[in-house]
Amino acid sequence: MMPDLTGNRAAFITTFLQDDSGTLNTLYKKALVLARLQGHLRSALGPPLGLHVSVANLVGETLTLYSDSPAWAARLRFRIPDMYRIAENYGFGNLKSIRIKVLRIDSALSQQNVKLVLSEKSATLLLNSAESIRDERLRHSLVRLGLHSPRPSRA
């Protein structure tokens, strides 16, 4: 007997996801586990490294991660020992191997317009350092950089 599709579709989908005997439930639970692990990894690795890792799959004792570039993948490989500890701290202690693969995403889609802002303290340091530089071009460059802060102050 087919369920009534005319009612609340969200409730209908929820019943499929929560049906312990169904394939969808198995996929749903695995997706939740992978999302939870990804959140823990990203949080523990911190920015910027955590922003460039995605959990692809967890099969048995092997965790597969994706990185968006070869450079970030190399940085992640250096942190594999840390990732074992992170996984163990969050209940994934049975890992025996971590694989990191590069999955390039179209750069137009992956680029976020993130404007980097120079802190006021850094701007002040640049401006103060510029005062003691004898090379005219270097001093001018440091001053220009120091003025990129929202409120640079000359101390």
C-alpha positions as CSV (number, residue, x, y, z in Angstrom):
1,M,0.0,0.0,0.0
2,M,1.4,3.4,-1.0
3,P,1.3,6.2,1.5
4,D,-0.9,9.2,0.9
5,L,1.1,11.8,-0.9
6,T,-1.5,14.5,-0.7
7,G,-0.7,15.3,2.9
8,N,2.3,16.9,4.5
9,R,5.3,16.0,2.2
10,A,7.9,16.8,4.9
11,A,6.2,14.4,7.3
12,F,6.1,11.8,4.6
13,I,9.8,12.1,3.9
14,T,10.6,12.1,7.6
15,T,8.8,8.8,8.1
16,F,11.0,7.3,5.3
17,L,14.1,8.6,6.9
18,Q,13.2,7.3,10.3
19,D,12.1,3.9,9.2
20,D,14.9,1.7,10.7
21,S,14.5,-1.0,8.1
22,G,14.9,1.2,5.1
23,T,17.8,2.0,2.9
24,L,17.1,5.7,3.1
25,N,17.5,5.5,6.9
26,T,20.9,3.9,6.5
27,L,22.0,6.6,4.1
28,Y,20.5,9.3,6.3
29,K,22.4,8.0,9.4
30,K,25.6,7.7,7.6
31,A,25.2,11.3,6.2
32,L,24.7,12.5,9.8
33,V,27.8,10.7,11.0
34,L,29.9,12.2,8.1
35,A,28.5,15.7,8.7
36,R,29.3,15.4,12.4
37,L,32.8,14.2,11.8
38,Q,33.3,17.0,9.2
39,G,32.2,19.6,11.7
40,H,34.5,18.3,14.4
41,L,37.5,18.2,12.0
42,R,36.9,21.7,10.6
43,S,36.5,23.1,14.0
44,A,39.6,21.4,15.5
45,L,41.8,22.2,12.4
46,G,40.6,25.8,12.5
47,P,40.7,28.4,9.7
48,P,42.1,28.5,7.2
49,L,42.9,24.8,6.9
50,G,39.5,23.6,8.2
51,L,37.8,25.5,5.3
52,H,39.6,23.4,2.7
53,V,38.6,19.9,4.0
54,S,35.5,17.9,3.4
55,V,34.7,14.4,4.7
56,A,34.0,12.2,1.6
57,N,33.5,8.8,3.2
58,L,34.1,6.6,6.2
59,V,34.3,2.9,5.3
60,G,35.5,0.5,8.0
61,E,38.7,1.9,9.4
62,T,39.4,4.3,6.4
63,L,38.5,7.9,6.4
64,T,38.6,9.6,3.0
65,L,38.8,13.4,2.9
66,Y,38.6,15.8,0.0
67,S,40.6,19.0,-0.3
68,D,40.0,21.7,-2.9
69,S,43.6,22.0,-4.1
70,P,46.9,20.1,-4.1
71,A,48.5,22.7,-1.9
72,W,45.8,22.4,0.8
73,A,45.9,18.6,0.5
74,A,49.6,18.7,1.2
75,R,49.0,20.8,4.3
76,L,46.3,18.4,5.4
77,R,48.7,15.4,5.0
78,F,51.0,17.1,7.5
79,R,48.2,17.2,10.0
80,I,47.1,13.5,9.7
81,P,48.5,12.6,13.1
82,D,46.4,15.4,14.6
83,M,43.4,14.2,12.7
84,Y,43.7,10.7,14.2
85,R,43.6,12.3,17.7
86,I,40.7,14.6,16.7
87,A,38.7,11.6,15.4
88,E,39.5,9.6,18.6
89,N,38.4,12.5,20.8
90,Y,35.0,12.6,19.1
91,G,34.3,8.8,19.1
92,F,35.9,7.8,15.8
93,G,38.9,6.0,17.4
94,N,38.9,3.0,15.1
95,L,40.6,4.8,12.2
96,K,43.6,3.0,10.7
97,S,44.1,5.2,7.7
98,I,43.2,8.6,6.4
99,R,43.2,9.2,2.7
100,I,43.3,12.7,1.3
101,K,42.2,13.3,-2.3
102,V,42.0,16.5,-4.3
103,L,38.6,17.4,-5.7
104,R,38.8,20.6,-7.7
105,I,35.7,22.6,-7.6
106,D,35.0,25.2,-10.3
107,S,36.9,28.2,-9.1
108,A,34.1,30.5,-10.1
109,L,31.8,28.6,-7.7
110,S,34.2,28.1,-4.9
111,Q,35.5,31.7,-4.6
112,Q,33.8,33.6,-2.0
113,N,34.1,37.4,-1.9
114,V,35.9,37.5,1.4
115,K,37.5,40.9,2.0
116,L,40.5,40.6,4.3
117,V,40.7,43.4,6.7
118,L,43.9,44.6,8.4
119,S,43.5,45.0,12.1
120,E,44.1,48.3,13.7
121,K,47.0,46.9,15.7
122,S,48.7,45.5,12.6
123,A,48.1,48.8,10.8
124,T,49.7,50.7,13.7
125,L,52.7,48.3,13.6
126,L,53.2,48.8,9.9
127,L,53.0,52.6,10.2
128,N,55.4,52.6,13.2
129,S,57.8,50.3,11.3
130,A,57.7,52.5,8.2
131,E,59.0,55.5,10.2
132,S,62.3,53.7,10.9
133,I,62.8,52.5,7.3
134,R,65.4,54.4,5.3
135,D,64.5,52.9,1.9
136,E,62.0,55.4,0.4
137,R,60.0,52.8,-1.7
138,L,59.8,50.3,1.1
139,R,58.7,53.0,3.6
140,H,56.0,54.3,1.2
141,S,54.8,50.7,0.6
142,L,54.5,50.0,4.4
143,V,52.6,53.3,4.9
144,R,50.2,52.4,2.0
145,L,49.6,49.0,3.6
146,G,49.1,50.5,7.0
147,L,46.4,52.8,5.7
148,H,44.3,49.9,4.6
149,S,42.9,49.5,8.2
150,P,39.4,50.8,8.8
151,R,40.9,53.2,11.4
152,P,44.7,53.3,11.2
153,S,46.2,55.3,14.1
154,R,49.6,56.8,14.1
155,A,51.1,56.2,17.5
